[in-house]
Amino acid sequence: MPAGRREPKRKRSAPLNGGGSEVASSGLAMAPSLAVEDADALDCGVCFLPLKPPIFQCEVGHVVCSPCRDKLKATGKCHVCCVATDGYRRCHAMERLVESIRVPCPHAAHGCTARPAYHDREGHRSSCPHAPCHCPGEACSFLGSTSALLDHISEVHSWPCITNLEADKYGEFAVHLHDGFNFLLADYPTANMKQGATATVQCLLLLTVARQPVGRTISVLCIDPHAAAAANGGDGPAASKHMECRLTYFNDSNHHGGYQVWDHYQHSNFRVACTDLSDGMPNPDGCFQFVLTNSVIGAYDSDGIEVGVRIYKYTGRCV
């Protein structure tokens, strides 16, 4: 093999219809059995990533993506045929081809009907609203989109699920939590509220209340269907998918066990882990736990606890 040439990748085939990729056409009927016999032809020959515009070709016709074209400038020759070149030219025909090839969303089984371009399949996956989450139930195998999960936890498990929340002027939600799982679908403004933010993103929170000998603990998780992809490098480092929030508890009238407590105020700001629950519920010892002792819990909170929840920062996309 001549110097400078790469060993060609093994050919991959992909059907153009019925679960594979399809060529979008205008005014022409598609044959039902068309297929791409060499799916590698849609990938860059240098980085092996899907080709996307702008696409460039050498004088012979070998194509590369834009970033790889820039890297090859210094060599002055094609990476395949080694023919000297004064520079790669745009290949508009290939650009039109890759834009016309459409594939089903990886989450089609969970209700997504989008058909992104072949080169944008992973980009669509990272933001698809139909990406699945697992049910936090220990013996439950449910897997579905966030909206399907909300229906499942309400109809099958009857866990408390609050979806019609309105924040106060400080961006805080007042919620009444019961023992066990509590689900909260909250709107988080994407800009500073003091500057009049209008855009919001929805976050699905799981707040777990556990009774302890000295009181009760509250732990918080963000159920994010894209968390696993982020952790595996599909959408950036795992550290970039996190949330920062505040829990607040206030009691200005309390008498418990013969001891009187008045004007008790407690709050904590902490980082919340994002997870799709594919590995089950995380160990509580590894999560921040908001602790309320029995001596400060009001009599009206004996069957539940009313707390304030405020989301300060969220760098993912749940819903």
N, C-alpha and C positions, 0 to 999 in steps of 0.2 A: 504494500500500500504506500503510495507516495507520501513523503513527509508533509506534515501539516493537515493531512486528512483525518477525519474522525471515523471510528467504526460506526456504521449506521445502526440506529436502534431497530429492534425487532418490530415488524409491522403490526399495527393494531387495526382491527376492523370495527366499524360502528354502523349499525343500520340507520337509515335516514328517516325512518318512520316507526311508529309503534314502540316507543320506549327508548329510541336512540335519538339521533339528530336529524333534523330535516332542513331542506333548503327552501327558504321562503321565496315564492315566485309570484309574479304579477301577471294574471291573465293566462297562465299556462297550467294545465292539469299535471299533477305530479303522479308518476308511476308509483304504485303502492309498495314496491320492493326495492327501491333505490337504496344503496348503501355506500358508505365510504370504506373502501377496502384497506386503505392505509391512513389511519387517523393521525399518524405522525406527520403526514403532509401538511397538517394544520398547525404544526408546532415549529418554533424557531429551531434551526439546525445547530445553534450555538448553545443557548440556554435551555432548550427543550421545553420552554413554556409556550402556551398557546399564542399564536400570532394575533396581533391586534393592530389596527391602524395607529400611526403610520408604519407601513411595511416597505422595505427596500430590497433591491435586487442588484446582483452584479451584472456585468455585461453579458454573461452567459445565461443568466436567469435564476441563479440560486438566491433564495430569499432569506432575510434576517429581520428581526425586530429592530425597533429604533435604538434601544439601549445597546444592543450588541453591535449595530452598525457603528456607533460611536467608539466602541472598544476596538473595532477592527480597523479603524482609520489609520492607526500608526503602522500596521503591517503592510498596507498598500496592496493586498491581494485577497482573493476570495478564500473563505475558510474551507470550501469544498473542492473547487477545481484549481485553486492556487494561481488563477490567472490574475496578472497584475491589473489593477483597476485605479482609475483616477478618482473614483468615488461611486458610491452606490446611488442608484436612481429610485424614485418612488415607483412602487408596483401597484398601480390603482386597480388593476384587474384582480389581484390577490386580495386587496382590501375589500373590494366589493364582494368577493366570494366568502371571506370569513365573516363578514357582517350578515350575510344571507343564511348562514348555517345556524339553525336554532336547535336547542336541546331542551328536554324537560328539566324542570327544577329538581334538584336532588330530594326535595321534600314534597314531591308530587303526591306521594302516598298519604300525606297529611293534609291535603287539600289545596296545595298551591297549583295554579293553572298557568303560571308564567312560563314562557319559553325564551330564556335569555340566549344571547349569542354564545356560541361555543367558547369564545375567549373570555366571556364574562360570567361563566357558570359559577366559578368560585366566589367572584365578587357578589353575585346575587345570593349565593348560599349564606354569606356572612351577614346579610341584612334581611333575609327572608322572614316575614312575619309568621310563616307556617313551620318554622324550625321547631322540632319537638322538645318537650321537657318530660321528665319522669315524675311520677306521683311519689310524694314523700312517704306514703304508707309503707310500712315495713314489709308486708306480704302482698303488696299490690304491684302488678306488672304493667300498669297503664303507661302508655307513651303517646303523646299527642301535642298539638300546637298549644300555645298559651291559652287561647280562647277555649279550646277543647278541654284543657286541664281545669280551667275555672268551672266549666259545667260539670266535669267529673267529680271534683272535690265537693261540690254542693249537692249533686244528685245522688252520688254513690256513698260518700263518707259523711255528708251533712256537717262538714267542718265550717265554722264561721268564715264568711267571705264578704268583705266590705268593698264595694265598687263605686258607690255614689258619694265620694268624699269631696268636701270643699275646704281648701286651706284658708286660714285667717290671713290678716295682712302681713304677718311675719313668715308666711309659708308653712305654717305648722298645722298638722291634722290632729284632731282629738278623736281617739278611738277607744272603745271599750273592749278589753281583751278577756277571754275566758281561758281556763286551764287547757293546755294542749296546743294544737295548731290553730293559728289565726292568720287568714290571708287578707292582704291589703293591696288593692290595685290603685296606685297613686299616680297623679300627674306631677312630673318634675319639670320646672321651667328650664329651658336651655340657655337662658341669659339671666343676668342679674335682675332680681325682682325689683330692686330700687330704681332700675332704669326702665321699668315698664315692659317686662318680658311678655311676649305673646306666644312664642313657640314652646311646646311642651313635648315630653316623651313619657310614655307610661311605663311604670315599674311595678313588677309583682313582688311583693314582700311576704315573707313567711316569718311571723313573730310567734315564738314558742314560749308559753308560760309553764313553768314547772314549780310545783310546791316543794319546799325544802323545810327542814326542821326549824330554821330560824326565820323563814319568810318565803318569798317567791323570787324566782329568777326569770328574766326575759332575754331571750337571744333572738337575733335578727339575721335573716338570710335574704339575698336577692335571687329570685329564680330567673335565670337568664339562659335562654335556649342556645345562645352563641358562646357561652363561657368555655365549653370544652374546645371549640375551634380556636379560641384565643389562647388557651393554655398549650395547644399543640402547634402554635405558630401560624395558624390559618388567618388570624385577624390581629396580629400583633402580639407582644408579650403578654403573659397572663396578668402581670402587674398592672396593665393598662385597663383591665376590666375590673373596676371596683366602684364602691359607693361609700360616701361618707354621710353619716346622718347623726341626729341627736334624738335621744329619748328624754322626756321630761315627766316628772311626777310631782304633783302639788297637792297638799292637804292642809287646809287652814282650820279644820275642826275635827279633832280626833280624841277619843277616849277608849283605851284598850287595856284590859288587864289591870285596871287601877292606876295606870300612868297616863297622864294627860300630855299630849303633844299638840302644839299649835304652830301654825305658819311653817310647816315643813315643806321645803323645796329641794328637789334633787334632779340633777341632769347630768348627762354624759354625752360627749362627742366621740365617735369611734368609727372605724372603718368596717364596712360590711362585705363579707365574701359573696361573690357571684358564682352560682353553680346551676347546672342543668339537672342536678341530682342523679346523674348517670351512675355515680358511685355511692348512692344512698345519702342519708343524712350525715353530715360531718360530726365528728366527736365534739360534744358540747364543751369539753375542756379546752379545745382549740379555738373557740369562739369567745368574743367578749360577751359577758353576761351582766345585765343590768340587775342589781340586787336590791330588793325592797324587804326590809325586815318587818316582822309582824308588828313591832312597836310603832311603826309609822303608817301602816296601812289603815285607812279609815274604815269605820264600820260599814259604810255604804259600798266598800270595795271587797266585802267578804266573799261574794260570789263572782267577782271579776275585778279587773283593775282598769281604771281610766288613765291613759297616758297620752302625752303629746309626741308626735313623730314629725320630724323635719328632715328632709333630704337636702344636704348641702351640695353634694357633688355626685354625679353619676357619669361614668365614661363608657358605658355599654349601651346596648339597645335590647330591651326585653320584649316589648310587644310591637 
